[in-house]
Amino acid sequence: MRTRLRRWWRRRDPSRARLPRVFANSLPKAGTHLLLRAVALMPGMVWEEIGLRRGWLVSELGQAQAGGPDVVPVGVAEVRWVRADKLAEVIGRLEPGEVTGGHMPYSAGFVGMLERKGIRALFIVRDPRDVAVSLMYHIVGQPETRLGRHFLRAFKNDGERLRACILGAEGVPGRTFLGLGRRLELFLPWLRVPGIHTVCFERLVGPRGGGSEEAQHAEIAGIAGHLGLPLTPEQTRSVGSQLFGQGNTFRRGQIGSWREHFREEHKAALKQVAGQCLIELGYERDLEW
C-alpha cells in the first residue's frame, strides 16, 4: 500500500515525465545492487521492484512452452519461459524516474520489448571468477533455502561448492543448476546489443572495493550520460560516496577476491567453461593465469 501511495504521489509531479525509465540487468552476484543504487542516487530517480524476479514471474504469468515465437526466457540457474505479452505488461509498470533490476537472459524478444516501451537499459559485468566466489557464499549463506541445504549437504567443503558453481550441479532437488559457463552464454550477448550501456563492476565499486575514485566517478558519469541525467562533479562524488556496502546480499564486494579461494582445480575448471570469456571481457590476456 505504501508503495502504491508513493508512486501515486510521484505521478502528480509533471516534471517527472522527462525522467528515464531504466532497467538494470546482470548475472547474479555481478553487482546488481551496486548498479541499482548508483542510478537510484541520481537526482529524481527511485528504485522500484516491479516483479521481474524469475520465481515471481513464473508463478504469476505461468510457464510457457520453450522455443515459441511469443515467449521470452527468464531466470539464470534454471531458465524458464513466459509469454511475451504478459511480460510486457509487467515491464510496462515501470514509470518515469524509476529504475528496476533483474537477471534476464538475452533474447531478441525482450530487447524489442525494452525498445518499444522506451526503457533505457544498463548491463553490468564483473570478473566471472569473483562472480563464482560470491555466488557460492550467497548460496551457503541461506541454509533455509532448498538450494542452500543441498549445497551444504551434498558437498564436503567450500572448495567443492565453488567447483559446483563453476561447472554446474546435478541432483539439486526440483531444479537444474547451471554452471558459470552456461550462464555467461545466456547473458554476454547483451554486450553486443546497440543502445545497451555496459557498466564495469571493477570501475564502479570505488576505492572501498579495491578500485579507484577516479574510475568510479567516470563510470557514474557514463551511466548518467546514457540515461540523460547530467550530474555536477559534486553530485557524482555524492553518488560514489554512498555506493559501497549496501544491499541485503552484500558480502565483501572486493575486486580480485577469487585469488583467496581458487585452487588449481578451480582455475582449470573455469578455463574449461569460461576461459575465453575472461579474455573477451578483458580480465585476462590469455589462459596463462
N, C-alpha and C positions, 0 to 999 in steps of 0.2 A: 504494500500500500504506500509506504514512504517513497519507494522508487517511482511509482506512478505519479505521486504528487510532485516530486522533484521535476520529473520530465514535463508534466503539465505546466508547471510554473515557468520552466525554461522556454517552452513554446510561446509564451506570452511576450517574449523579447524578440521583436522583428529583426534585430541586428544579428541574431544567431543564424539566420538563414544563409549568411555569407560564409559561415564556417564549414570546414570539410567534414564529410563522413569518412571514417578511417577504419580499415581492417588490418590488424597486425597479425601476421602469420609466422609460424615457426615449427620446427621439430620440438617435441617436449624436451625441456631442460637445455634449450639453446638460448635462453634469455627472454622468454615470452614476457614475464612480468617487468623486466628491466625496460623493454621497449614500450609496453603499455604505459608504464609510469612516466617515461620520458615524454610521451605525447600528452598524457593527462595533465602534466605540469605546465604545459604551454598555455598561454592566455586564451581563455574561453573554452578550453577543451575539458571534457569529463570522460571518465572510463565507465562504460556500462556493459554489464553482462546481458546479452540478448538471447542466449540459449544456443550457442554454437558448439557446445561440448558433444562429443560423439554419442555417449550414452544417452544424453537427453534427447538428441536429435532422433536416434533410432527408436527410442521409446515413444516419443511424441509423433513423429512422422511415419513410423513404420518402416521396416526394412524392405527394399525393393530388389528385384532380380538384377544381378550384376550384368554389365555389358550393354544394356539397352541405351537407345539414343536420348532418353529423357530421364536418366538417373545420374547421380553425382556420388563419387566416393567420399567417405568421411572416416576419420579416425586414423590411428597410426599403428599401434601394436597389433590391432586387428581391424582391417579395413572392412567397412560395411557400405552399403549403397542405399541412398534415399532418393525419393522423387525430386527432380529439379524444381518443379513448380512449387512444391511445399517448402523446399529450402529457400527459394526466392522470397517467399512470404516472411521467413524468419530474418533473412538478411535485410529485408525491406523495413524492418523495425528500427534500424539504425537511423538516427536523426542527425541533422547538422550540429556540429560541435561535439559529437560523441565518437569515441574510439572503443572498439571491441576487439577481442582476440580469439584465436582458435588454432587448431592444428589440422589444417585442411590440405590433404594431398593435392598435387597438381591435377587439374582436369580442365580441358577446354571449356566445359560447361560452366564451371564455377568462375573461371576468368571472364567469360562473357557475361555472367550474372553481375559481377562487380562493375563491369563497364556499363551495363545498361542502367544500373542503379546509381551511377556516378560516384562510386565509392573508391577512394584512393587507398592503395594497398602498400604495405610495408612487409618485408621479409627479412628476418634476422638470421644470420649464420654464426656458428661457433665451431671451434675446433672439435671434430667428432670424437676425439679421444676424451676431451673434457665432458662432452655430452654423455658418453658411456658411463663415466665415473659418477656423474651427477644423477643419472637415471638409476644406477644401482643403489645409491644411497637413498634416493627418493622411494624406491620400492620397499627396501627393507625397513625404512623408517615408518612404514604403515602396516604393521603386523596385523591390524584388524581387518585388512582387506584380503580377499581371496588370493590375489597375486602376491601380496607380501607374505602371507602364510606359506604359500608354495615355495617361494624363494628361500625362506628360512628353513624349511623342512627338506627340500629336495637337494640343496647344495650345501656342502660341508662348511664352506668359508666364503669370505668376500671375494677371494680370487676366483672361485668357481662361479660366483654370481656375476662378477664383472665379465667373465668369458661368455656367460649366457646372454648378457646384454649386448655383446658384440655379435655373437653368432646366431642368437635366437634360441628359443627353448621349446621343446615338445613336452606334452603331458601336462600343460597348465590347465587346470580344471575349467572347462567351459569356454576355452578361447584358444586362439593361436597367438603366439608371442613372437613377432617379427624381430629379427636382429637388425643391427645398425646398418648393414649394407643395404638391405631391402628398404629400410626406412628412408635412407638417403636417395635411393632410386625414385621413391614416391614424391619426394619434396624438391630435389635440386632442379627439376625443370622450371620451377618458379624463377630461377636466376635468369632465364632466357626470355621471360615474358616482357615485352615492351610496356613501359609505364609502371612497372613494379620497382619500387626503390629498395635496394638491398642495404641492410644495416649490418655492421660487423660488431659482434659482441665485444671482442677484444679492444675495439676502439671506443665503444660506448661506455664500458664499465668504469673507466676512470682510474685514478691513482689508488683508490682503496681496494680495487680488484686486481691490481698489478699492471694497469695501463698508465696512460699519461693524461694530464689535464688538457693539454693542447689537442690531442687526438679526440678526446671526449667532446670538447667544445665544437670541433669541426664536424663530428658526427651528428651532434644535436642540431647544428646549423643546417646540415644537409637534409635531415629529416624535416625540419621546419620549412625549408625551401621547397621540398617536394609537396608539402601539404598547403603551401601558400600562406604560411603563418610567419611573417617577418619577426625576428627576435632581435632585440637590442643585445649588445655584449653583456649587459647586466642581467638580462633575462636568461641568456644562455648559461651564464655562470650559476644562476639560481637553480635552473633545472638540473645541472650537473651535480650541484652540492647536495641535492635531495634524492639522488637516484639509488645509491648503494644500500644494500642490506634490507630491502623492503620485500614484502610478499610472504604468504604462508608457506610457500615451498622453497624459500631461500635457505641455503645451507652455508656455502662459503663464497661462491662467486669469484673464485680466483682463476686467473689465467695460468694455464700450464700445470694445474694440479694433477693431471694424469701421470706426470713423472713420478709421483709418490706412490702410485698404485699399479702401474703397468710393469709386469714381468715380461720375460722374453716370450712366453706363451701368448700373452695378450697382444704384444706387438705383432707376432706372427699372424694371429687371428685377425687383427684389424687390417693388416696389409693384404690379407687374403680377400676380405669382403669390401674394403673401402680405401685401400691404399691409393688408388688413382684419384679418388675423390679428394684426399688430402692435398694432392698435387694441384688438382684443378681449382681448389679453393684457396690455394696459396699458402697452406700451412707447412708444406714441405716441398723441397725441390725434386726429391727422388725418394726411393724406398729405403735408402740407407740411413735410417734414424733409429 
